[in-house]
Amino acid sequence: MILVLLALLAILGYYFGTRNHDYWAKRNVKHDPPVFMFGNNFKGFFGRQSFTEVANDLYNRFPNEKVVGYYRGSTPELYIRDPGIVRNILSNDFAYFYPRGLGRNPEVEPLLANMFHADGDLWKLTRQRLTPAFTTARLKAMFPLVVRCAERLQGVARAAAARPGACDVRELMARFTTEFIGACGFGVETDSLGSEDSHFRKIGRLLFARPLPVLIKHMVWELFPPLRSHIHVADQKLEDAFLNFVKNIREVRQCKPSGRHDFIDLLLELESKGKIVGESIEHYKPDGTPVTVDVDMDLKMMTAQVFVFFAAGFETSSSATSYTLHQLAFNPKLQLKIQLEIDEVLLKYDNKLCYDAVAEMKLLSMAFKEAMRMFPSLGVLNRVCARPYTFSELGLTVGPGTRIVIPLEALQNDEKYFDNPWEFRPERFSPEEVKKRHKFVYLPFGDGPRACIGSRLGEMQSLAGLAAVLHACSVAPASTTKLVPPLDSRSNIVQAVKGGLPLQLTVRGQ
């Protein structure tokens, strides 16, 4: 009897560990042979290969394929290599691919009810109500706060230049963006530029840390779907920190807008209006019209939006700006050209940063875009098939739940679309060059209805920070600087480098 039971358990285990492993073979999609339980993602589960590294590897090993199959455990994923198919997924056929598929159960992890991780109606209603936070008028209104943070950054950069040794510009720009998010988003002084160990900077480091316990919990979450409703993957301290912060600031403002017109004010306005109501993207009446759905902007929902505003705002911008400085350090002639442009523009505005001045810094903007091409903060874009879909170019049909991965970094560094992609050449982003290119081979902010809602805000504050640093200081490689920084293979959605980005800063004119 015991032998029979063991045999049954072995059979069940084998079935569970290999289920779906014939998905791509049945559809004649090229893929590597999957292994028991882990599929193709053994290195990924154990933090030895990041999401982006997986995508880059697949993209480069199958140069003649439009799509490539992959198994994350027993879950099939389809990696897209063709920009025309990318356009259909992100834009033309968005109704089939509206879920991002990155969120876990918000009932278990409330912070994941945010606009980035949420899917379906929760995403649609939240997005439509938060869009007014990022209008041109609001961006211009908050620019004086951006300038104040940029001026403080300039002072910190000068102080770093006066000290011997290298400055980690990755950390420097993270402190700047944290300060900016605190001031412009939440109306609080974080003192991140004044202190490397400020409370908010510690939270920022905790946000994207992936220690071994988190890696293990995430692997179990991926491999054993029946257990997902019982697993809290993220660090509980993070959830408590954001919940307490929103509670406190809500009480200080007496649950009503303060007149600062920041992100917290917008959320308080939404809360005062009651339920967010709109048309469903998931559910339809028998006649085909969408049903009406609603969601409450309660304390947990507010906290989730604050979480993603902080996380997305500081991490992506600090990554992009620091990598821009890194590349300029290795291109001193280009750096000087950009500095002279900054000098010339600022001279027209009494040497003061302002919204219009930053908008005139075209060469700086092109350099920033080129840095995001070479090393995008998000190395991949993720979607999930919501209902059966046929790729007409391939005669391939995939079912609901199939994950779609767009290898963003690989596309942006493909010689087919960018000549000598390893060279830092901002002129690629002149208006004439941009017109020549397929729109869907450069997607640092995504595209379509789920494109980054804060892209203009991120670019605005990033350019202001870069202008402030380069107006005051020059950057050069330090003795420990590597042209190609080593990646942190434990990084998840947002890419990270090992050991920061050390550069030598000098005050201009010295």
C-alpha positions in Angstrom: 0.0 0.0 0.0 2.8 2.4 0.9 4.6 1.6 -2.4 1.4 2.4 -4.3 1.0 5.7 -2.4 4.6 6.6 -3.1 4.2 5.7 -6.8 1.1 7.9 -7.0 3.0 10.8 -5.3 5.8 10.4 -7.7 3.4 10.5 -10.7 1.7 13.5 -9.3 5.0 15.2 -8.7 6.2 14.5 -12.2 2.9 15.8 -13.7 3.0 18.9 -11.6 6.7 19.6 -12.4 6.3 19.1 -16.2 2.8 20.3 -16.9 2.6 22.7 -19.8 6.2 21.8 -20.9 4.9 20.8 -24.3 3.1 24.1 -24.8 5.6 25.6 -27.3 6.4 22.3 -29.0 2.8 21.9 -29.9 2.8 25.3 -31.5 6.1 24.9 -33.3 7.8 27.8 -31.4 11.5 27.6 -31.0 12.6 27.2 -27.4 15.2 25.5 -25.2 14.2 22.1 -23.7 12.7 22.7 -20.2 13.8 20.8 -17.1 11.7 19.3 -14.4 10.0 21.9 -12.1 12.1 24.9 -13.1 11.4 25.0 -16.8 14.2 27.2 -18.4 14.5 29.5 -15.4 16.7 27.7 -12.9 19.3 30.5 -12.9 16.6 33.1 -12.6 14.9 31.5 -9.6 18.2 31.4 -7.7 19.2 35.0 -8.5 22.0 34.1 -10.9 20.3 35.7 -14.0 18.1 38.7 -14.0 14.9 39.1 -16.0 16.8 41.3 -18.5 19.7 39.0 -18.8 17.3 36.1 -19.6 15.6 38.3 -22.3 18.9 39.5 -23.8 20.2 35.9 -24.0 17.1 34.6 -25.8 17.0 37.5 -28.1 20.6 37.1 -29.2 20.6 33.3 -29.5 17.6 33.2 -31.9 18.3 35.9 -34.4 16.1 34.5 -37.2 13.0 34.1 -35.1 10.2 36.6 -34.6 9.2 35.0 -31.3 11.0 32.6 -28.9 9.4 30.4 -26.2 10.4 30.1 -22.6 9.2 28.3 -19.4 9.3 30.1 -16.1 8.6 27.0 -14.1 5.6 25.5 -15.8 4.3 28.9 -17.0 4.9 29.5 -20.8 6.3 32.8 -21.8 6.6 34.2 -25.3 9.6 36.6 -26.0 8.9 39.0 -28.9 11.7 39.9 -31.3 9.7 41.7 -34.0 8.8 45.4 -33.6 5.7 45.0 -35.7 4.4 42.4 -33.3 5.5 44.6 -30.4 3.3 47.4 -31.8 0.3 45.1 -32.0 0.7 43.9 -28.4 1.2 47.3 -26.8 -1.1 49.3 -29.0 -3.2 47.9 -31.8 -4.5 44.8 -30.0 -4.2 46.1 -26.5 -7.6 44.7 -25.6 -6.0 41.2 -25.7 -3.0 42.2 -23.7 -4.1 44.7 -21.1 -2.8 42.8 -18.0 0.9 43.4 -17.1 1.0 40.2 -15.0 3.5 41.5 -12.5 1.2 41.9 -9.5 0.5 39.3 -6.9 -2.7 39.1 -4.8 -3.4 42.6 -3.5 -5.5 41.1 -0.7 -2.3 39.5 0.6 0.1 42.3 -0.4 -1.9 45.6 -0.4 0.9 47.7 -1.9 0.5 45.8 -5.2 -2.9 47.4 -5.7 -1.0 50.2 -7.3 -1.4 51.5 -10.9 1.8 49.7 -12.1 1.1 46.3 -10.7 -2.7 46.3 -10.9 -4.5 44.7 -13.9 -8.0 44.9 -15.4 -10.6 47.2 -13.9 -8.5 48.2 -10.9 -5.8 49.4 -13.3 -8.2 51.2 -15.7 -10.1 53.1 -13.1 -7.0 54.1 -11.1 -5.2 55.2 -14.3 -8.0 57.4 -15.5 -8.3 59.2 -12.2 -4.5 59.7 -11.7 -3.8 61.0 -15.2 -4.6 64.7 -14.2 -1.6 64.6 -11.8 0.7 64.8 -14.8 -0.7 67.5 -17.0 1.7 70.2 -18.4 0.1 72.8 -16.1 0.8 70.7 -13.0 4.4 70.0 -14.2 5.1 73.7 -14.6 3.5 74.5 -11.2 5.9 72.1 -9.4 9.0 73.1 -11.3 10.1 75.6 -8.6 10.4 72.6 -6.2 12.4 70.8 -8.8 14.8 73.8 -9.1 15.2 73.9 -5.3 16.1 70.2 -5.2 18.5 70.7 -8.2 20.2 73.6 -6.5 20.8 71.4 -3.4 22.1 68.7 -5.7 24.6 71.1 -7.2 25.9 72.0 -3.8 26.3 68.3 -2.8 28.1 67.6 -6.2 30.5 70.5 -5.5 31.2 69.1 -2.0 31.8 65.7 -3.5 34.3 67.1 -6.0 36.2 68.8 -3.2 36.8 65.5 -1.4 39.5 63.0 -2.5 38.4 59.8 -4.2 35.5 58.8 -6.4 31.9 59.7 -6.0 29.2 57.1 -6.6 26.9 59.0 -8.9 24.3 56.2 -8.8 23.9 57.0 -5.1 24.2 60.8 -5.6 21.3 60.8 -8.2 19.2 58.4 -6.1 19.5 60.9 -3.2 18.4 63.8 -5.5 15.4 61.9 -6.9 14.4 60.8 -3.4 14.5 64.4 -2.3 12.5 65.5 -5.4 9.8 62.8 -4.9 9.4 63.8 -1.2 9.1 67.5 -2.0 7.0 67.4 -5.2 5.0 64.3 -4.5 4.4 64.3 -0.7 5.2 67.8 0.5 7.8 66.6 3.0 11.5 67.3 3.4 13.4 64.0 3.2 16.9 65.4 3.8 18.1 62.8 1.4 20.7 65.2 -0.1 21.8 66.3 3.4 22.3 62.7 4.7 23.1 59.4 2.9 21.2 57.6 5.7 18.0 59.6 5.7 14.8 57.7 6.5 13.5 57.9 3.0 16.8 56.9 1.4 16.8 53.8 3.6 13.3 53.0 2.4 14.5 53.4 -1.2 17.3 50.9 -0.7 14.9 48.4 1.0 12.5 48.7 -2.0 14.7 47.1 -4.5 16.7 44.8 -2.3 16.3 41.1 -3.1 17.8 39.2 -0.2 17.8 35.4 -0.2 14.5 35.0 1.8 12.7 37.2 -0.8 14.2 35.3 -3.6 13.0 32.0 -2.1 9.5 33.2 -1.4 9.2 34.6 -5.0 10.4 31.3 -6.4 7.9 29.3 -4.3 5.2 31.8 -5.4 6.1 31.2 -9.1 6.4 27.4 -8.9 3.4 26.5 -6.7 0.3 28.5 -7.8 -2.0 26.8 -5.2 0.1 28.4 -2.4 0.0 32.0 -3.8 -2.9 33.2 -1.6 -0.8 32.4 1.5 2.6 33.8 0.5 3.6 37.4 1.3 6.7 37.9 -0.8 7.8 41.5 -0.1 9.3 42.6 3.1 6.5 43.4 5.7 8.6 46.3 7.0 8.2 48.1 3.7 4.4 47.8 3.8 4.3 49.1 7.4 6.6 52.0 6.6 4.4 53.3 3.7 1.1 52.7 5.5 2.3 54.7 8.6 3.6 57.5 6.3 0.3 57.9 4.5 -1.7 57.7 7.8 0.5 60.4 9.3 0.4 62.8 6.4 -3.3 62.2 5.9 -3.9 63.2 9.6 -1.7 66.3 9.3 -3.7 67.4 6.3 -7.0 66.6 8.1 -8.0 64.3 5.2 -8.4 67.2 2.8 -6.1 68.8 0.1 -3.6 71.3 1.5 -3.3 73.5 -1.6 0.2 72.2 -2.5 -1.3 70.5 -5.5 1.1 67.5 -5.0 0.4 63.8 -5.4 -1.0 63.4 -1.9 -3.5 66.3 -2.5 -4.7 64.5 -5.7 -5.3 61.3 -3.7 -7.2 63.2 -1.0 -9.3 64.8 -3.7 -10.2 61.4 -5.1 -11.0 60.1 -1.6 -13.4 63.0 -1.0 -15.3 62.2 -4.2 -16.1 58.7 -3.1 -16.0 55.7 -5.4 -14.2 55.8 -8.8 -16.7 54.7 -11.3 -16.1 53.7 -15.0 -16.6 51.2 -17.7 -15.1 47.7 -17.3 -12.3 46.4 -19.4 -12.9 42.9 -18.2 -16.7 42.4 -18.1 -19.4 42.9 -20.7 -23.2 42.6 -21.0 -24.8 40.1 -23.4 -25.1 42.9 -25.9 -21.3 43.5 -25.9 -21.3 46.8 -24.0 -19.1 47.1 -20.9 -20.6 46.9 -17.4 -20.1 49.7 -14.9 -17.6 49.0 -12.2 -16.2 51.0 -9.2 -13.4 51.1 -6.7 -12.9 52.9 -3.4 -9.9 55.2 -2.9 -9.5 54.2 0.7 -6.4 54.3 2.9 -4.9 51.0 1.5 -5.5 52.2 -2.1 -3.9 55.5 -1.4 -0.9 53.8 0.2 -0.4 51.6 -2.8 -0.4 54.6 -5.2 2.1 56.4 -2.9 4.3 53.3 -2.9 4.5 53.1 -6.7 4.9 56.9 -7.1 7.9 56.8 -4.8 9.4 53.6 -6.2 9.0 54.4 -9.9 9.9 58.0 -9.5 13.2 57.7 -7.7 14.6 54.4 -9.0 14.1 54.8 -12.8 15.2 58.4 -12.9 18.3 57.9 -10.7 19.3 54.9 -12.9 18.9 56.9 -16.1 20.7 60.1 -14.9 23.6 58.3 -13.3 24.2 56.2 -16.5 24.1 59.4 -18.6 26.8 60.8 -16.4 28.7 57.5 -16.6 28.7 57.7 -20.4 29.6 61.4 -20.5 32.6 60.6 -18.3 34.0 58.4 -21.1 33.1 61.0 -23.8 34.7 64.2 -22.6 34.4 66.2 -25.9 30.7 65.5 -25.9 30.4 66.4 -22.3 32.0 69.8 -23.0 29.6 70.4 -25.8 26.6 69.7 -23.5 28.1 71.9 -20.7 28.5 74.8 -23.2 24.9 74.3 -24.3 23.8 74.4 -20.6 25.9 77.6 -20.1 24.4 79.3 -23.1 20.8 78.5 -22.3 21.1 79.4 -18.6 22.7 82.7 -19.6 19.4 83.7 -21.2 17.6 83.0 -17.9 19.9 84.9 -15.5 21.8 81.6 -14.8 18.7 80.1 -13.2 17.1 76.8 -14.0 13.5 77.0 -15.0 11.0 74.9 -17.0 11.6 76.8 -20.3 15.4 76.6 -19.9 15.4 72.9 -19.5 13.2 72.5 -22.5 15.8 74.3 -24.6 18.7 71.9 -23.7 18.3 69.7 -26.8 21.7 68.1 -26.8 21.4 67.2 -23.1 18.0 65.7 -23.8 19.4 63.6 -26.7 22.2 62.3 -24.5 19.7 61.3 -21.8 17.6 59.4 -24.4 20.7 57.7 -25.7 21.7 56.6 -22.2 18.2 55.1 -21.8 18.6 53.3 -25.1 21.8 51.6 -24.0 20.7 50.9 -20.4 17.0 51.2 -19.9 15.8 51.2 -16.3 13.3 48.5 -17.2 15.1 46.0 -19.4 11.9 44.2 -20.4 8.2 45.0 -20.8 5.6 42.4 -19.6 2.1 41.6 -20.7 -0.3 38.6 -20.2 -2.7 37.3 -22.9 -6.2 38.0 -21.5 -8.1 35.9 -24.1 -7.2 33.7 -27.1 -5.2 35.6 -29.6 -3.7 34.6 -33.0 -0.6 36.3 -34.3 -1.5 36.6 -38.0 2.2 37.0 -39.0 3.0 33.6 -37.5 -0.3 31.6 -37.6 0.3 31.1 -33.9 -2.5 31.1 -31.4 -1.9 31.5 -27.6 -4.3 31.1 -24.8 -5.3 33.2 -21.8 -2.6 33.3 -19.1 0.3 33.1 -21.6 3.0 35.6 -20.5 4.4 38.0 -23.1 7.9 39.5 -22.7 9.3 42.3 -24.8 13.1 42.3 -24.6 13.4 46.1 -24.4 17.1 46.4 -23.9 17.9 43.8 -26.5 15.7 45.6 -29.1 17.3 48.9 -28.3 20.8 47.5 -28.7 20.2 45.5 -31.9 22.5 46.5 -34.8 19.6 46.0 -37.2 18.0 49.2 -35.7 21.0 51.1 -34.2 24.3 51.2 -36.0 27.2 50.3 -33.7 24.8 50.2 -30.7 27.6 50.0 -28.1 28.7 53.5 -29.1 27.2 56.5 -27.1 25.8 58.7 -29.9 23.1 61.2 -28.9 22.6 62.3 -32.5 20.6 59.1 -32.9 17.8 61.2 -31.3 17.8 64.2 -33.6 14.3 64.7 -35.1 15.5 63.5 -38.5 17.0 60.2 -37.1 13.9 59.5 -35.0 11.6 59.8 -38.0 13.7 57.2 -39.9 13.3 54.5 -37.2 10.5 52.1 -36.4 8.7 53.6 -33.5 8.7 50.3 -31.5 12.4 49.7 -31.3 12.9 52.4 -28.6 10.5 52.1 -25.7 12.1 53.2 -22.4 8.7 54.4 -21.1 6.6 51.7 -22.9 3.9 52.6 -25.3 0.1 52.3 -25.7 -2.5 52.7 -23.0 -0.1 51.3 -20.3 2.8 53.6 -21.2 4.5 55.2 -18.2 2.0 57.9 -16.9 4.9 59.9 -15.3 7.3 59.9 -18.3 7.3 63.7 -18.7 7.7 64.3 -15.0 10.6 61.8 -14.9 12.3 63.3 -17.9 11.8 66.9 -16.6 13.3 66.3 -13.2 16.1 64.1 -14.7 17.2 66.8 -17.1 17.1 69.4 -14.4 19.3 67.3 -12.2 21.8 66.6 -15.0 21.9 70.3 -15.9 22.6 71.2 -12.3 25.5 68.8 -11.9 27.1 69.5 -15.3 26.8 73.3 -15.0 28.9 73.1 -11.8 31.1 70.0 -12.3 32.8 67.8 -14.8 32.8 64.0 -14.6 35.6 61.6 -15.5 36.3 57.9 -15.0 37.8 57.0 -11.6 40.4 54.3 -11.1 37.7 51.8 -10.2 35.3 52.8 -13.0 34.4 50.1 -15.6 33.2 51.1 -19.0 30.6 48.3 -18.9 29.3 48.2 -15.3 28.6 44.7 -14.0 24.9 43.9 -13.6 23.3 42.7 -10.4 21.8 39.4 -11.4 19.4 39.5 -8.5 17.6 42.6 -9.9 14.0 42.0 -10.8 11.8 44.5 -12.7 14.3 47.4 -12.5 17.9 46.8 -13.4 20.7 47.4 -11.0 24.5 47.5 -11.2 26.9 46.0 -8.7 29.0 48.4 -6.8 27.4 51.6 -8.0 28.8 54.0 -10.6 32.0 55.6 -9.3 33.2 58.7 -11.1 35.7 61.5 -10.4 34.0 64.9 -10.0 35.9 68.2 -10.4 34.5 71.7 -10.1 34.5 73.3 -13.5 37.3 75.8 -14.0 39.6 74.2 -11.6 
